[in-house]
Amino acid sequence: MRSLLGTAALAGGLTTSLAATTWWLLAARGHRTESRARAMTWGVLACAVAACAVLVWALVAHDFSVRYVAENGGRAVPLYYTVISLWAGLEGSLLLWLLVLAGYGVLAMRVTHPRAAGLRPWAMAVICAVGVFFFGLAFFAGNAFEVVSPVPPDGPGPNPLLQDHPLMGVHPPLLYLGYVGLTVPFAYAVAALVTGQTGRGWLFVARRWTLFAWACLTAGILLGGWWSYEVLGWGGYWAWDPVENASILPWFTATALLHSVMVQERRATLRVWNLALAASTFLLVVVGTFLTRSGVIASVHSFTQSAIGPALLGFLVAAGLGVGALFIWRADRLGPDEPLDSALSREAAFLGNNVILVGLAFTVLLGTVFPLAAEALNGQRVSVGAPYFNRMAVPLALTLILLMGVGPLVPWGVADPRALGRRLAVPASVGLATVGVLGLGGLRGLGPLLTFGLAAFVAATIVGQLVNGAGLARAATGAGWGRALVVAVARRRRLYGGLVVHAGVVLAAVAIAASSSYGLERERRLSLGESFAVGDYTARLTAIRPERTPRRMAITAHVALSRGGRPLGVHAPALSFYPAATQAIGTPSVETRAREDAYLVLVSVNDERTEATIRLAVNPAVLWLWVAGGVMLAGSLLAGWPPRRSQPRPAEATATAMEGART
């Protein structure tokens, strides 16, 4: 019965999404079909909810007659991991994609900007057309509700790596909210090209949707790094894995789009650039989906090979050709752009920022796809690893941080070089002083020292902007510094929200530079009672204990950890053996502190359980990477918070005007 219900939900979703696309296209052409289109859009969401609900029902009820449950479910799997097994496999992850896409479709239908109202029917037609493809994919190529015969008595459960940490219930949905949310700005970009309305109208909708999707994608990427750090046991959080790379590609171009729309909002320029960024960001989402679901790469994050891969590749080619044809068709509506007044302007800084972000995306895409292309052409496997990505991406990233500090100090239009030099003097001095102090303090390495100096430069810029804004508001309102800062931030949320995001980015850069450059690591085989030291930390093996549960057998090493002679408690890194796994799954134990983490991994245990090989790593500043993610999300929330409808009080309005003229 569940198989029939689920298949019916997919068939209903395919039918309603086809109908919704048709009705929205007719509405865009002036026919009175919008009410039917809206009803069908709600129907698409209802079918997606039903399909997901039926599959979760089958997982919880252990209905092993459903193929997806037989391959990803298990009676011994805890309820939480049973429910989130919805996205543990290829077919179930498609249902989550459809659920998110249908939800976005309803929201995009109900929430729009008055200046983009004429574009909404075309944009909704694009969103529903994307839904047609993915419903067709889920129904024909990856039906999770196929029947298994004979029915097995039990299943293997999800991938053991996906049932060992609660973050797997949060990380994939956030990534999907980011990935799928980028469909909406793409749809409005296509609508702008179709109608020829390539001015500012579509940007009012695209910016907010891009910002929300960007925030979700940022959170998903960082939580994925946290999961990797806490579960995989290799001691890091980013390995330039192809699927990791696929997740950050649209992040780069979405970040570029968020910056360049501000230029077009002020003047008639970068129209082609913004439309191309919105389109390429969605296409990069499809590229990432293809890499993850085609089976062409081997990764802990990817799924197995299936018929879904060729269908996704065909969709990617068709979408790319369609967008290219629209650009050629509307070439007469896309230019000429208003030229930039000066290289010393905020517009030019934003354009430079965009070029670097697109360069980063291209660099990562090339390193990810080149091995696949080389193997397809000559049959030889080519490895592109971390040295390539670090050598190519790090200089671009450092240049980007430099522009983050310079950009807010450069005015719109044309900057006076002497005035700009005066504005840069204090932040530049802070950055140089930071490098000097840290160098004299014993830190080595050009890369990390340069990162710290640039971070201090950007931080000084941000603090200066906050003090300047609060000072102007204080002069206009007579309020204290705290109230004046609140007034300044409240009146210019986008500016200060962006500065908070920049603060999060530089904090993440500092954490990455410190943890990757100054970490210590040592591995040693210990007998019971023996100890060894790494830096200020000492680890002593006190016990080795086996543990058996219905879903796994684990061996845990009890390690007493101390720092500088002060006990920090007993940690328990483990090796777990799952019936469906071919090798042991390591579970590290992490002592998290503000300055550094002590990272303990159980590598192996002898048969008599009297000796264990322990790896102890001291990773500086890792905590601040996760804090940086929270700072970036707070900044994006502030930047995207809708403005108040009420009129400002005269004094506050004066403060806002003064600050706007100054910045």
Secondary structure, DSSP 8 states (H G I E B T S, - for coil): -HHHHHHHHHHHHHHHHHHHHHHHHHHHTT-S-HHHHHHHHHHHHHHHHHHHHHHHHHHHTT-TTBHHHHHH--TTS-HHHHHGGGGTSHHHHHHHHHHHHHHHHHHHHH---GGGGGGHHHHHHHHHHHHHHHHHIIIII--TT-B-SS--S----S-GGGGS-GGGGTHHHHHHHHHHHTHHHHHHHHHHHHHT--SSHHHHHHHHHHHHHHHHHHHHHHHHHHHHHHHT-SS-S----HHHHHHHHHHHHHHHHHHHHHHHHHSS--HHHHHHHHHHHHHHHHHHHHHHHSS-S--TT-----THHHHHHHHHHHHHHHHHHHHHHTGGGS------S-SSSHHHHHHHHHHHHHHHHHHHHHHHHHHHHHHHHHS------HHHHHHHHHHHHHHHHHHHHHGGGS-SS---HHHHHHHHHHHHHHHHHHHHHHHHTT---HHHHHHHHHHHHHHHHHHHHHHHHHHHHHHHH---HHHHHHHHHHHTHHHHHHHHHHHHHHHHHHHHHHHHHS-EEEEEEEETT-EEEETTEEEEEEEEEEEEETTEEEEEEEEEEEETTEEEEEE--EEEE-TT-SS-EEE-EEEE-SSEEEEEEEEEE-TTSSEEEEEEEEEETTHHHHHHHHHHHHHHHHHHS---SS---HHHHHHHHHHHHH-
